[in-house]
Amino acid sequence: MMENSKTIRSPFFYVGDKYKLMPQLKQLMPKKIEQYIEPFVGGGSSFLNSKGTSYMLNDVDSYVVELHRQIGSYTGKSEELFDALFEIIDFYGLSCSYRGICVPEDMKKKYVKTYYSKYNKDAYIRMRKDFNANKNDFLRLYLLLIYGFNHMIRFNGKGDFNLPVGNVDFNNNVYQALNNYLDFVGEHEIEFFNMDYISFLERIRFEKNSYVFLDPPYLISMSEYNKLWNDKKEDELCEYLDSLNERGIKFGITNLITHKGKVNQRFLEWSKRYCAYDVKSNYISFNDNTIKADSQEVFVTNYA
Ligand SMILES: C[S@@+](CC[C@H](N)C(=O)[O-])C[C@H]1O[C@@H](n2cnc3c(N)ncnc32)[C@H](O)[C@@H]1O
């Protein structure tokens, strides 16, 4: 069923998400997954396109995990979620093309490629200020990421959200993605965790049909969350995966082998013990959102 189904887009539109790779990746997942485990869940494009029975999902970023929990809490109550979001949108006077609240034509003509950001800038800054005064307001945080530059979740050293406005608004894709997400969450048993990936994996009681899907930060690329990653972490992860392999637990991991002239030699060497598949790169980084022809992205599995 999944093979022919459409790829589900996560409503978090996460930087570095695997949305474009999912048609390939889901074909490479095991046919039978009972316990799906994802230590670096990010926006969730991967689990949304898998077919497990129960889900254990983790990320070290507490805001990301709380966004999943809060948005997921509206399962079966999507109208309530949309009402709450639209109320905030209207409070600030943001555009909302999904509801036909559009940027005026004269502004569109004047700022042909940037009219959303021009129109929403002041409202966005007010919403950001209010969120920074109450960081438990996850619906505002969700809208900050929807209307924000590249849909990122970015905080400064003082712990304040500091992303500038983006050139997008709440459109039909956002509406659709939220509905799909709530449907998926409603149909599956899902638990979220917020810890370092190794503590998360160490507490799991693996079962016969457990499957660990990993999309860690990429060592040789630039991204906000890559600041948390280094050679030591990558070695520790590869070692941990070897131990899973010895215990007969299936895993699949993505990584970038080459990027802008850099080579991830340690991962390349390690991957030779397993099955490696080239996957078409859609790599989008924090400060470079072009598709890179010189990037080689791989999916490595310990099963054929
Ligand atoms: C490439 S992203 C995952 C993207 C996800 N597959 C998607 O489609 O949206 C990597 C994620 O790993 C998380 N991360 C970074 N270091 C971590 C760590 N030590 N433990 C757990 N998660 C970590 C980041 O917060 C980020 O969300």
The ligand as an SDF file (V2000), in Angstrom:
LIG
                    3D

 27 29  0  0  0  0  0  0  0  0999 V2000
   18.8030   16.0040    9.7270 C   0  0  0  0  0  0  0  0  0  0  0  0
   17.8190   16.4680   11.0710 S   0  0  0  0  0  0  0  0  0  0  0  0
   16.5170   15.2770   10.9950 C   0  0  0  0  0  0  0  0  0  0  0  0
   15.5210   15.6430    9.9360 C   0  0  0  0  0  0  0  0  0  0  0  0
   14.3240   14.7100    9.8570 C   0  0  0  0  0  0  0  0  0  0  0  0
   14.6740   13.4210    9.3190 N   0  0  0  0  0  0  0  0  0  0  0  0
   13.2490   15.3110    8.9860 C   0  0  0  0  0  0  0  0  0  0  0  0
   12.8960   14.7380    7.9460 O   0  0  0  0  0  0  0  0  0  0  0  0
   12.7390   16.3830    9.3480 O   0  0  0  0  0  0  0  0  0  0  0  0
   18.7660   15.9800   12.4500 C   0  0  0  0  0  0  0  0  0  0  0  0
   18.0940   16.1820   13.8030 C   0  0  0  0  0  0  0  0  0  0  0  0
   18.9600   15.6560   14.8130 O   0  0  0  0  0  0  0  0  0  0  0  0
   18.7860   16.4260   16.0000 C   0  0  0  0  0  0  0  0  0  0  0  0
   19.9850   16.1890   16.8300 N   0  0  0  0  0  0  0  0  0  0  0  0
   21.2200   16.7480   16.7500 C   0  0  0  0  0  0  0  0  0  0  0  0
   22.0560   16.2270   17.6560 N   0  0  0  0  0  0  0  0  0  0  0  0
   21.3410   15.2950   18.3520 C   0  0  0  0  0  0  0  0  0  0  0  0
   21.6410   14.4070   19.4100 C   0  0  0  0  0  0  0  0  0  0  0  0
   22.8530   14.3800   19.9560 N   0  0  0  0  0  0  0  0  0  0  0  0
   20.6750   13.5800   19.8610 N   0  0  0  0  0  0  0  0  0  0  0  0
   19.4170   13.6180   19.3250 C   0  0  0  0  0  0  0  0  0  0  0  0
   19.0710   14.4560   18.3170 N   0  0  0  0  0  0  0  0  0  0  0  0
   20.0000   15.2780   17.8260 C   0  0  0  0  0  0  0  0  0  0  0  0
   18.6160   17.8450   15.5010 C   0  0  0  0  0  0  0  0  0  0  0  0
   17.9220   18.6390   16.4610 O   0  0  0  0  0  0  0  0  0  0  0  0
   17.8200   17.6200   14.2170 C   0  0  0  0  0  0  0  0  0  0  0  0
   16.4420   17.7830   14.4460 O   0  0  0  0  0  0  0  0  0  0  0  0
  1  2  1  0
  2  3  1  0
  2 10  1  0
  3  4  1  0
  4  5  1  0
  5  6  1  0
  5  7  1  0
  7  8  2  0
  7  9  1  0
 10 11  1  0
 11 12  1  0
 11 26  1  0
 12 13  1  0
 13 14  1  0
 13 24  1  0
 14 15  1  0
 14 23  1  0
 15 16  2  0
 16 17  1  0
 17 18  1  0
 17 23  2  0
 18 19  1  0
 18 20  2  0
 20 21  1  0
 21 22  2  0
 22 23  1  0
 24 25  1  0
 24 26  1  0
 26 27  1  0
M  CHG  2   2   1   9  -1
M  END
$$$$
